[in-house]
Amino acid sequence: MQQVLFRIPFLDVPIYGYGLMLVLGMLSAIQLAKWLARRCGLDAEAFVTAGLIALVSGVAGARISHVLENLPIYTRADLSAAENLWNMINIRSGGLTFYGGFILATFAALAYGRYKRVNLRLGMDIVAPAVTLGLAFGRIGCFLNGCCWGEVCDDPWGVRFPYSSPVYRSHHDQHLIPPAPPELTGVVNGQLSLIPPERFTSPRQREAAATQHSLPVHATQLYSAFNSLLMTALLVAFFTLRPAGGRVFALMLVLEGFSRFMLESIRIEPPVIAGLSLSMVIGLLLVAAGAVMWWVCGRLGVVELAVRPLGAASAAQA
C-alpha cells in the first residue's frame, strides 16, 4: 500500500497512486481503442471522445455504487455530516465498484456512438478489451490505496496493510487484532476512535503507528488486475478472428461476470440476496446477458468492415 507515491519537488503537491493508476488506465484504454478502430477503418478520434465521456460517467457510477454498497462506512457516527459527505465524493481515497461504473459508462458511450453513427456492435467490440485494460490499472490503484481487500487468510502471499489503511480500521473495529496503543486513540467528534494519521501531533504517534498492521488478507485487487490483463489479451486475440459483431463484448460480459463472481467469494462484501453480495448478483446477470448477446449477435452475423490481420499495417508501411 502506498497512497502517496511521491510529491512534486518545490511544489509539495502529492501524487496519489490511485489517481495516477486511473489516469494511466484511461490513457492505455484509449490508445488500445484507437489502434483497434484504425484497423477497422473507423475514426479513431471518435473513440477518444467516447473514452473521456465513459471515464467521467464511469467514475461517477462506480463511486455511487461503491458508496451504496458500503453505506455504514460513509455514515459514521463519529464524523460530522460534512465529513461523511466529503468521504462519499472524495474518490482520491479510493473505492470504485466496477459494475456501477460499467453500466453508466456503457450507456453514455453507446449514446455518443449512436450520435456519431458508429456501428454499435463493432464499437462495443472495440471498447471491450479497452475496458478490461483500464480495469487492470484501476485494480492496481485499489491495492496502492488499500481498499477493496479480501478475506483474512493464512497463505504465504497474504498481505498485511498498515495503520492508515481501511482494512486495519475494519479489523480493529471488529476486535480481530489487539487494541491500538493509547497514543493512537482519542476522542474524535465526541467518540473514542482511532486517530487518523493526518492528526498526529508527535513523532511517538508515528512510531507507534508504524508497528500496527492488519491481519494478512487476500490481495484481491492484484488477483483482479492479473485477471483483467488476461481478459484483455484474450479479447484482442478473439477480435482479430473477425467474429460476429458484438460477440467480443458478449465474451467480455461472460468472462468478467464469472471471474468477478469467483473473486467475490474471497472478498468482504455484505450479502444482499440469498447470501450473495451485490457484485455477485450482478456478475451472474452479466453472464446471462453475455450469453444472450452472444446468441443474438451470432444470428446477426459479421459486421461488413475489413479487419486487417496483425502485422499487416507494419508490413504495408515497410
FENTA-V102453 format. One record per residue. RES is the residue in three letters. PHI is phi in whole degrees, -180 to 180 (999 if undefined). Layout:
res-><RES/RES>
phi-><PHI/PHI>
This chain:
res-><MET/GLN/GLN/VAL/LEU/PHE/ARG/ILE/PRO/PHE/LEU/ASP/VAL/PRO/ILE/TYR/GLY/TYR/GLY/LEU/MET/LEU/VAL/LEU/GLY/MET/LEU/SER/ALA/ILE/GLN/LEU/ALA/LYS/TRP/LEU/ALA/ARG/ARG/CYS/GLY/LEU/ASP/ALA/GLU/ALA/PHE/VAL/THR/ALA/GLY/LEU/ILE/ALA/LEU/VAL/SER/GLY/VAL/ALA/GLY/ALA/ARG/ILE/SER/HIS/VAL/LEU/GLU/ASN/LEU/PRO/ILE/TYR/THR/ARG/ALA/ASP/LEU/SER/ALA/ALA/GLU/ASN/LEU/TRP/ASN/MET/ILE/ASN/ILE/ARG/SER/GLY/GLY/LEU/THR/PHE/TYR/GLY/GLY/PHE/ILE/LEU/ALA/THR/PHE/ALA/ALA/LEU/ALA/TYR/GLY/ARG/TYR/LYS/ARG/VAL/ASN/LEU/ARG/LEU/GLY/MET/ASP/ILE/VAL/ALA/PRO/ALA/VAL/THR/LEU/GLY/LEU/ALA/PHE/GLY/ARG/ILE/GLY/CYS/PHE/LEU/ASN/GLY/CYS/CYS/TRP/GLY/GLU/VAL/CYS/ASP/ASP/PRO/TRP/GLY/VAL/ARG/PHE/PRO/TYR/SER/SER/PRO/VAL/TYR/ARG/SER/HIS/HIS/ASP/GLN/HIS/LEU/ILE/PRO/PRO/ALA/PRO/PRO/GLU/LEU/THR/GLY/VAL/VAL/ASN/GLY/GLN/LEU/SER/LEU/ILE/PRO/PRO/GLU/ARG/PHE/THR/SER/PRO/ARG/GLN/ARG/GLU/ALA/ALA/ALA/THR/GLN/HIS/SER/LEU/PRO/VAL/HIS/ALA/THR/GLN/LEU/TYR/SER/ALA/PHE/ASN/SER/LEU/LEU/MET/THR/ALA/LEU/LEU/VAL/ALA/PHE/PHE/THR/LEU/ARG/PRO/ALA/GLY/GLY/ARG/VAL/PHE/ALA/LEU/MET/LEU/VAL/LEU/GLU/GLY/PHE/SER/ARG/PHE/MET/LEU/GLU/SER/ILE/ARG/ILE/GLU/PRO/PRO/VAL/ILE/ALA/GLY/LEU/SER/LEU/SER/MET/VAL/ILE/GLY/LEU/LEU/LEU/VAL/ALA/ALA/GLY/ALA/VAL/MET/TRP/TRP/VAL/CYS/GLY/ARG/LEU/GLY/VAL/VAL/GLU/LEU/ALA/VAL/ARG/PRO/LEU/GLY/ALA/ALA/SER/ALA/ALA/GLN/ALA>
phi-><999/-151/-63/-105/-73/-167/-119/-66/-56/73/-98/55/-94/-74/-108/-82/-60/-64/-65/-64/-66/-62/-65/-63/-64/-63/-63/-66/-63/-65/-65/-66/-64/-63/-63/-67/-64/-63/-67/-100/74/-99/-72/-65/-67/-63/-78/-66/-62/-61/-65/-66/-63/-65/-62/-63/-68/-68/-63/-62/-65/-67/-71/-60/-68/-65/-63/-65/-71/-123/-57/-58/-67/-102/-133/-69/-72/-83/-117/-74/-61/-65/-68/-63/-64/-63/-63/-66/-97/-83/-73/-65/-78/90/99/-132/-92/-54/-63/-61/-68/-62/-64/-68/-65/-63/-64/-66/-68/-64/-63/-68/-62/-66/-64/-86/60/-85/-57/-65/-65/-68/-61/-66/-66/-69/-73/-53/-68/-66/-63/-68/-67/-62/-64/-60/-65/-61/-70/-63/-61/-62/-65/-63/-84/88/-105/58/-82/-103/-72/-63/-143/-115/-72/-64/-94/-61/-111/-98/-97/-77/-55/-76/-87/-62/-69/-63/-60/-63/-66/-67/-67/-88/60/-85/-128/-59/-58/-67/-56/-55/-69/-102/-120/-171/-87/-118/53/86/-130/-71/-155/-67/-82/-62/-55/-69/-105/-64/-121/-145/-61/-61/-65/-66/-66/-66/-64/-66/-91/-97/-145/-75/-69/-66/-130/-66/-83/-63/-62/-74/-58/-67/-63/-64/-61/-67/-65/-63/-63/-60/-62/-66/-68/-65/-62/-67/-59/-71/-84/57/-74/-57/-54/99/-75/-65/-64/-62/-64/-61/-60/-65/-65/-66/-62/-68/-66/-67/-59/-68/-66/-64/-68/-118/-110/-101/-137/-68/-72/-124/-140/51/78/-101/-74/-60/-67/-67/-64/-65/-60/-64/-65/-66/-60/-64/-64/-65/-65/-65/-64/-58/-67/-64/-66/-63/-74/-77/90/-78/-73/-78/-138/-72/-111/-71/-63/-59/91/-67/-65/-68/-67/-66/-69/-70>
